[in-house]
Amino acid sequence: MTATVMAFVYGVIAAMMLAAGAAEAGSAIDDKQDRQAASLTPRELLRLPKPPYIIWYQCPYPDDMRHWNLDASVGNHSWAVDNHRRGVTSLMWAYGPNAPSDVAQSADWFEGQFAGIAQAGYVGAAVDEWNVPDTDEMVPRFAEGLRRAKKRFPNLFVAVWVTRPTPLFIQLMKEGAIDLAIIQGYTHVPERPDWAIAWDDLIRERVELMKKEGLLHKTIVCLGWVLAVPDSKGNRMTPAELARQVEFLAKRYPQMPGIAFYGGYGQQGSVITAMGNRYEDPEGDSRKLAILADELAGKWYVRRHRSSPTKR
């Protein structure tokens, strides 16, 4: 072996040893970060971001999102910690007037639900959901419990997923008991067209109502489902339709402090599971659609807000 070759070999070996050492160091750093993240208390998690809020409900591709800053579907602390590491604030899941009557038997129960989230140190709650009329027996219990909790913990941010806002819902918003209305505006729900709403009805019955009440600055529309594969009836959300919806809302209602998207499904390999049904997505069209949603949020809300912030 010549001196030149030997020098080359030794150089390669040295480089390999340095690389191995760097990998071990990197692994040690990752392990330390993992331990630090796991030890985070609710009070150490990210606080509420400034608008625009880019919200997801059960984001199916969290590592692909660049503009997502608020998760309104968080079910446990480890989930919240994962969001924190991605730069996403967590609103902790809470029952609304749809709570089982044998569980939420009084206003005290609802007050305790919100007080528990606040006392633990979380920044806020995501109420899932208000989909009943004011005449439902659960509504006055919920309203009274929420009012009490907000009086005790005025800094607890409360977002509520809602279908059609009712008079009492609107009253709670004007009082400040509800900080953000997330209007469910799903024009496509896999296998359940009866759960979807026509676009014109969404605008007329839900969004224009909030405009009339002077509450657009506390209202966001959730679009979806952001699922590209057709269901058994051939229905699906297309890139063109998603782009049209986001642009329409951003231009027509600039007072709105953001946009939301509904995921609600998981993917393993090419198989997507949504609403208990399995769909093949070999080309990754749903992932592409979710990435498009993120890009649209960046274009119509994040960058637009930076260039000319809306006065609120």
NORFEN-V762702 format. One record per pair of residues at least 4 apart in sequence whose C-alpha atoms are under 7 Angstrom apart, sorted by the first residue. I is the first residue (numbers start at 1). GAP is how many residues later the second one is. Records with the same first field share a line. If there is no record, write none. Layout:
I = GAP / GAP
This chain:
1 = 4 / 5
2 = 4
3 = 4
4 = 4
5 = 4
6 = 4
7 = 4
8 = 4
9 = 4
10 = 4
11 = 4
12 = 4
13 = 4
14 = 4
15 = 4
16 = 4
17 = 4
18 = 4
19 = 4
20 = 4
21 = 4
22 = 4
23 = 4
24 = 4
25 = 4
26 = 4
27 = 4
28 = 4
29 = 4
30 = 4
31 = 4
32 = 4
33 = 4
34 = 4
35 = 4
36 = 4
37 = 44
38 = 43
40 = 4 / 5
41 = 4
42 = 78 / 79 / 80
43 = 78 / 79
45 = 39
46 = 38 / 43
47 = 42 / 76
48 = 41 / 75
49 = 20
51 = 206 / 207
52 = 205 / 206 / 249 / 250
53 = 16 / 17 / 204 / 205 / 206
54 = 13 / 14 / 15 / 16 / 204 / 205 / 206 / 243
55 = 13 / 14 / 15 / 16 / 17 / 204 / 205 / 206
56 = 14 / 15 / 16 / 204 / 205 / 206 / 207
57 = 14 / 15 / 16 / 204 / 205 / 206 / 207
58 = 15 / 204 / 205 / 206
59 = 204 / 205
60 = 203 / 204 / 205 / 206
61 = 226
64 = 227
65 = 226 / 229
66 = 228
67 = 227 / 231
68 = 20
69 = 18 / 19 / 20
70 = 18 / 19 / 20
71 = 17 / 18 / 19 / 20
72 = 18 / 19 / 20 / 54
73 = 18 / 19 / 20 / 53
74 = 5 / 6 / 16 / 17 / 18 / 19
75 = 4 / 17 / 18
76 = 4
77 = 4
78 = 4
79 = 4
80 = 4 / 10
81 = 4
82 = 4
83 = 4 / 5 / 6 / 7
84 = 4 / 5
91 = 32 / 33 / 34 / 35
92 = 32 / 33 / 34
93 = 32 / 33 / 34 / 35
94 = 31 / 32 / 33 / 34
95 = 4 / 32 / 33 / 34
96 = 31 / 32 / 33 / 34 / 46
97 = 32 / 33 / 41 / 42 / 45
98 = 31 / 32 / 33
99 = 5
100 = 4
101 = 4
104 = 5 / 6
105 = 4
106 = 35
107 = 4 / 34 / 35 / 37 / 38
108 = 4 / 37
109 = 4
110 = 4 / 32 / 35 / 36
111 = 4 / 34 / 35 / 37 / 38
112 = 4
113 = 4
114 = 4 / 35
115 = 4 / 34
116 = 4
117 = 4 / 5
118 = 4 / 35 / 38
123 = 33 / 34
124 = 32 / 33 / 34
125 = 32 / 33 / 34
126 = 32 / 33 / 34
127 = 32 / 33 / 34
128 = 32 / 33
129 = 31 / 32 / 33
130 = 31 / 32 / 33
131 = 31 / 32
132 = 4
133 = 33
134 = 5 / 32 / 34
138 = 4
139 = 4
140 = 4
141 = 4
142 = 4
143 = 4
144 = 4
145 = 4
146 = 4 / 31
147 = 4 / 30
148 = 4
149 = 4
150 = 4 / 6 / 27
157 = 22
158 = 20 / 21 / 22
159 = 19 / 20 / 21 / 22 / 23
160 = 20 / 21 / 22
161 = 20 / 21 / 22 / 23
162 = 19 / 20 / 21 / 22
163 = 20 / 21
164 = 42
165 = 4 / 5 / 41
166 = 4
167 = 4
168 = 4
169 = 4
170 = 4
171 = 4
172 = 4 / 5 / 6
173 = 4 / 5 / 6
179 = 39
180 = 38 / 39
181 = 37 / 38 / 39
182 = 37 / 38 / 39 / 40
183 = 37 / 38 / 39
184 = 37 / 38
185 = 12 / 17 / 36 / 37 / 38
186 = 10 / 11 / 37 / 38 / 39
187 = 9 / 10 / 11 / 12 / 37
188 = 5 / 8 / 36 / 37 / 47 / 48 / 49
189 = 4 / 6 / 7 / 36
190 = 41
191 = 40 / 41
197 = 4 / 5
198 = 4
199 = 4
200 = 4
201 = 4
202 = 4 / 5
203 = 4 / 5
204 = 4
205 = 4
206 = 4
207 = 4
208 = 4
209 = 4
210 = 4 / 5 / 6
211 = 4 / 5
215 = 4
216 = 39 / 40
217 = 38 / 39 / 40 / 95
218 = 38 / 39
219 = 37 / 38
220 = 36 / 37 / 38 / 39 / 40
221 = 38 / 39
222 = 37 / 38 / 39 / 40
223 = 37 / 38 / 39
224 = 37 / 38
225 = 12 / 37 / 38
226 = 11 / 35 / 36 / 37 / 63 / 64
227 = 9 / 10 / 59
228 = 8 / 9 / 10 / 57 / 58 / 61
229 = 7 / 52 / 57
230 = 4 / 5 / 6
231 = 4 / 5
237 = 4 / 5
238 = 4
239 = 4 / 50
240 = 4
241 = 4
242 = 4
243 = 4 / 53
244 = 4
245 = 4
246 = 4 / 50
247 = 4 / 53
248 = 4
249 = 4
250 = 4 / 50
255 = 55
258 = 43
259 = 38
264 = 10
265 = 7 / 8 / 9
266 = 6 / 7 / 8
267 = 4 / 5 / 6
268 = 4
270 = 10 / 11 / 12
271 = 7 / 8 / 9 / 10
272 = 6 / 7 / 8 / 9
273 = 4 / 5 / 6
274 = 4
281 = 4
284 = 4
285 = 4
286 = 4
287 = 4
288 = 4
289 = 4
290 = 4
291 = 4
292 = 4
293 = 4
294 = 4
295 = 4
296 = 4
297 = 4 / 5
298 = 4 / 5
299 = 4 / 5
300 = 4
301 = 4
302 = 4
303 = 4
304 = 4
305 = 4 / 5
